[in-house]
């Protein structure tokens, strides 16, 4: 801070001299503009002897040299660019540049972008069905959404899109690439992607469609063991999740022996939906908090009393496509030791974006805070590390060598309940199709862990009796 002192002698002309002293101070005219950040100090007015004023810090004022540079570039483009450019277009491009240079998630929302953002959070929109971000100038697939054209065509989390049809994406903004991916339902878009483990680019044809996302799916994977898949956190996801849990309990006619929550390839979504989902499984305590520079970005969300699963063992599956809101749920359940987190490390998007309307049709989406788990861990760029790492693997049942048991020996003594057991085995092999866990190594690992926990719990209960 720069201080300027003006000493005034008591005299009838005191007010006039004081006014002259104020006018002569450079920068004082801007004092009110900085009142919130740089309070003006007016002290020592005692018997009119002196006035001491603290001026705004020059470092906090607008950089005039840089503003001159901006206007110079603006005028050069207007005068010398190969084609005439409209002033409005230039100013809009400047706004886009300001935001996109901050981080991959801050952006300017023109009317169409603003409308599409509202559509995506409501659960119905047109396009391919993938959540994307920018990485080294290319489009990175955070996750394909379940039951969408992208997932059905084979797009995977972590894929780098380098071309859309014949147009290279290098140099495009995220908004421009998203616009190209959206289009009339039924039309084909060819994605050229780079994928880890592949020696060269891979081309995938994806048919555009109206994307209707079913946020929560549930089923019983085995008797007593439930499975809930959350594909994306939308406005109604919290309520749908609670209904799915109650439905599974009704189907089992009581509390479950174990529950698998599948958050793999869940790109996130609405913060409040993630909070409601975690709240359904917690009795009390902090779920998540955010920290930012402005007061409105400092939020804390805590659980209300009541665990819908009443202590049922839970395994949460995550992977590199689990981002943002899904990481909040996994982090909260992990910190409260309410669930075992299994799979691979999550994506690591631990920042909060706030949509700030500028008028009825324009807005900016800007990063305003960071997420923190109940234990104070930042998710940003680190993600959630699973308690048990289980990488994806292809399941293939190997033919075992022929072997004999006592039951194969001619004339063996008939065992207790032997005939009943043989009938049960035959009926199961004939009537039951393969479980989804038989095709999913990570899900099978989660189910096996829950079975082990259930066995230990039963033994502990029997010993207590």
Secondary structure as UniProt FT lines:
FT   STRAND          3..7
FT   TURN            12..13
FT   HELIX           14..23
FT   TURN            26..27
FT   HELIX           28..34
FT   TURN            35..37
FT   STRAND          42..43
FT   TURN            47..48
FT   STRAND          50..54
FT   HELIX           58..60
FT   HELIX           64..80
FT   HELIX           87..100
FT   TURN            101..102
FT   TURN            104..105
FT   STRAND          107..109
FT   HELIX           111..122
FT   STRAND          124..127
FT   STRAND          130..135
FT   TURN            136..137
FT   STRAND          138..144
FT   TURN            146..147
FT   HELIX           149..153
FT   TURN            157..158
FT   STRAND          160..164
FT   TURN            165..166
FT   STRAND          167..168
FT   TURN            170..171
FT   HELIX           174..181
FT   TURN            185..186
FT   STRAND          188..194
FT   TURN            196..197
FT   STRAND          202..207
FT   STRAND          209..212
FT   STRAND          216..222
FT   TURN            223..224
FT   STRAND          225..230
FT   TURN            235..236
FT   HELIX           237..252
FT   STRAND          258..262
FT   TURN            264..265
FT   HELIX           271..279
FT   TURN            280..281
FT   STRAND          286..291
FT   HELIX           295..297
FT   STRAND          300..302
FT   TURN            308..311
FT   STRAND          314..318
FT   TURN            320..321
FT   HELIX           325..335
FT   TURN            336..337
FT   STRAND          340..343
FT   STRAND          351..357
FT   STRAND          363..373
FT   TURN            374..375
FT   TURN            380..382
FT   STRAND          388..389
FT   HELIX           406..408
FT   TURN            410..411
FT   TURN            416..417
FT   HELIX           418..431
FT   HELIX           436..438
FT   HELIX           441..464
//
